[in-house]
Amino acid sequence: MPADNLNVSGVSARYASALYDLADEKGALDAVASDLSNLQKMVDESDDFRRFIKSPVISRADQSKAIAAVADKAQLSPISHKFLGLLASNRRLSALPGAIAGFRAILADRRGQATAQVTSAAPLTDAQTTSLIAALKKSVGRNVDIVSKVDPSILGGLIVKVGSRMVDSSLKSKLQRLKLAMKGVG
């Protein structure tokens, strides 16, 4: 399963596969992919939302009501709305980030694309994203879909993962290597 490339397994992989099959059957792959991108942005940017989806303390009914309100506010497609409702009613909202990654991996694989996870210290501009996509396409040999993540702790540079390959050109890693090299000299 393509979702395995992103370390998505178990429950998340099954939900991702089922969502992909349903969206494909209904001809709504692009709408669901867009919804999932928005949901991933919510997960990445909101500590409260992350705590909410992972909390075992919140009752099933309360999770269902709250996630329905989130889906309404975000104006998600009916398929995505029902998917979130299903996760909440099955007490599986914690599987949402893995299901999103799995869906993206399946979609990219079926479209002949590769998925690159890119971590940067600051959000990439459109020009930087376009340049990075072109460089990755040349290196990988097929179209690349980028999943961006911002992590200020890397200080600068990029960490790029495509499948099992990773290139870490972050300033944090370079400083760590320099520190190790200097310890060896002295």
HUURLIN-V182889 format. One record per residue. N is the residue number from 0. PHI is phi in radians with two decimals (* if undefined). OMEGA is omega in radians with two decimals (* if undefined). BURIAL is b if it has 9 or more other ideal C-beta (glycine too) atoms within 8 Angstrom, else e. Layout:
N;PHI;OMEGA;BURIAL, N;PHI;OMEGA;BURIAL
This chain:
0;*;-3.11;e, 1;-1.09;-3.13;b, 2;-1.08;-3.14;b, 3;-1.11;-3.13;b, 4;-1.09;-3.12;b, 5;-1.86;-3.13;b, 6;1.03;3.07;e, 7;-1.76;-3.12;b, 8;-2.56;3.06;e, 9;1.07;-3.06;e, 10;-1.04;-3.11;e, 11;-1.05;-3.13;b, 12;-1.14;3.13;b, 13;-1.17;3.10;e, 14;-1.12;3.13;b, 15;-1.07;-3.13;b, 16;-1.12;3.13;b, 17;-1.13;3.12;e, 18;-1.12;3.12;b, 19;-1.06;-3.12;b, 20;-1.05;-3.14;e, 21;-1.17;-3.14;b, 22;-1.11;3.11;b, 23;-1.14;-3.14;e, 24;-1.08;-3.11;e, 25;-1.55;-3.13;e, 26;1.19;-3.06;e, 27;-2.12;-3.09;b, 28;-1.05;-3.10;b, 29;-1.17;3.12;e, 30;-1.11;-3.14;b, 31;-1.18;3.11;b, 32;-1.05;3.10;b, 33;-1.13;3.10;e, 34;-1.05;-3.12;b, 35;-1.17;3.06;b, 36;-1.10;3.11;e, 37;-1.13;3.11;b, 38;-1.12;3.12;b, 39;-1.10;3.10;b, 40;-1.09;3.10;e, 41;-1.09;3.14;b, 42;-1.08;-3.10;b, 43;-1.19;-2.98;e, 44;-1.70;-3.05;e, 45;-2.14;3.06;e, 46;-1.11;3.14;e, 47;-1.10;-3.13;e, 48;-1.15;3.10;b, 49;-1.06;3.12;b, 50;-1.12;-3.14;e, 51;-1.07;-3.08;b, 52;-1.26;-3.12;b, 53;-1.70;-3.03;e, 54;-1.28;3.06;e, 55;-1.46;-3.07;e, 56;-1.42;-3.10;e, 57;-1.24;-3.09;e, 58;-1.17;3.12;e, 59;-1.00;-3.12;e, 60;-1.11;3.14;e, 61;-1.15;3.09;e, 62;-1.10;-3.13;b, 63;-1.08;3.14;b, 64;-1.12;-3.08;e, 65;-1.16;-3.11;b, 66;-1.23;3.06;b, 67;-1.14;3.10;b, 68;-1.14;3.10;e, 69;-1.10;-3.13;b, 70;-1.11;3.11;b, 71;-1.14;-3.12;b, 72;-1.10;-3.13;e, 73;-1.44;3.14;b, 74;0.94;-3.14;e, 75;-1.31;3.10;b, 76;-1.12;-3.13;b, 77;-0.97;-3.14;e, 78;-1.13;3.14;b, 79;-1.14;3.12;b, 80;-1.05;3.14;b, 81;-1.16;3.11;e, 82;-1.07;3.11;b, 83;-1.10;3.10;b, 84;-1.07;3.11;b, 85;-1.13;3.10;b, 86;-1.03;-3.13;b, 87;-1.15;-3.10;b, 88;-1.20;3.09;e, 89;-1.65;-3.12;e, 90;1.03;-3.11;e, 91;-2.12;3.12;b, 92;-1.04;3.13;b, 93;-1.16;3.12;e, 94;-1.47;-3.07;b, 95;-1.01;-3.13;b, 96;-1.03;3.11;b, 97;-1.17;3.12;b, 98;-1.17;3.10;b, 99;-1.10;3.13;b, 100;-1.08;3.14;b, 101;-1.13;3.11;b, 102;-1.05;3.14;b, 103;-1.06;-3.13;b, 104;-1.16;3.12;b, 105;-1.11;-3.14;b, 106;-1.04;3.14;b, 107;-1.10;-3.13;b, 108;-1.10;-3.12;b, 109;-1.19;3.12;e, 110;-1.61;3.13;e, 111;1.29;-3.13;e, 112;-1.91;2.98;b, 113;-1.90;3.09;b, 114;-1.85;3.11;b, 115;-1.97;3.04;b, 116;-1.65;-3.06;b, 117;-2.05;3.09;b, 118;-1.91;3.14;b, 119;-2.29;-3.13;b, 120;-1.31;3.13;b, 121;-2.41;3.12;e, 122;-1.01;3.13;e, 123;-1.36;3.06;b, 124;-1.33;3.10;e, 125;-1.07;3.14;e, 126;-1.13;3.12;e, 127;-1.15;3.13;e, 128;-1.10;3.12;b, 129;-1.08;3.12;e, 130;-1.12;3.13;e, 131;-1.14;3.11;b, 132;-1.06;3.13;b, 133;-1.10;3.14;e, 134;-1.15;3.13;e, 135;-1.18;3.11;b, 136;-1.08;3.12;b, 137;-1.14;-3.11;e, 138;-1.28;-3.06;e, 139;-1.48;3.12;b, 140;1.58;3.06;e, 141;-2.69;-3.13;e, 142;-1.06;-3.08;e, 143;-2.19;3.03;b, 144;-1.79;-3.08;b, 145;-1.75;3.00;b, 146;-1.95;-3.05;b, 147;-1.60;3.08;b, 148;-2.48;3.12;b, 149;-1.85;3.11;b, 150;-2.39;-3.10;e, 151;-1.04;-3.10;e, 152;-1.18;3.12;e, 153;-1.42;3.03;b, 154;1.25;-3.13;b, 155;-3.11;-3.13;e, 156;1.36;-3.09;b, 157;-2.42;2.91;b, 158;-2.12;-3.08;b, 159;-2.09;3.09;b, 160;-2.10;3.05;b, 161;-2.24;-3.08;b, 162;1.08;-3.13;e, 163;-1.63;-3.14;e, 164;-1.66;3.12;e, 165;-2.42;3.05;e, 166;-2.11;-3.12;e, 167;-1.93;3.11;e, 168;-1.94;-3.12;b, 169;-1.30;3.13;b, 170;-1.12;3.11;b, 171;-1.03;3.13;b, 172;-1.16;3.13;b, 173;-1.11;3.11;b, 174;-1.16;3.10;b, 175;-1.13;3.11;e, 176;-1.13;3.11;e, 177;-1.11;3.11;e, 178;-1.06;3.11;e, 179;-1.12;3.13;e, 180;-1.12;-3.13;e, 181;-1.22;3.08;e, 182;-1.14;-3.13;e, 183;-1.21;-3.11;e, 184;-1.33;-3.00;e, 185;-1.38;*;e
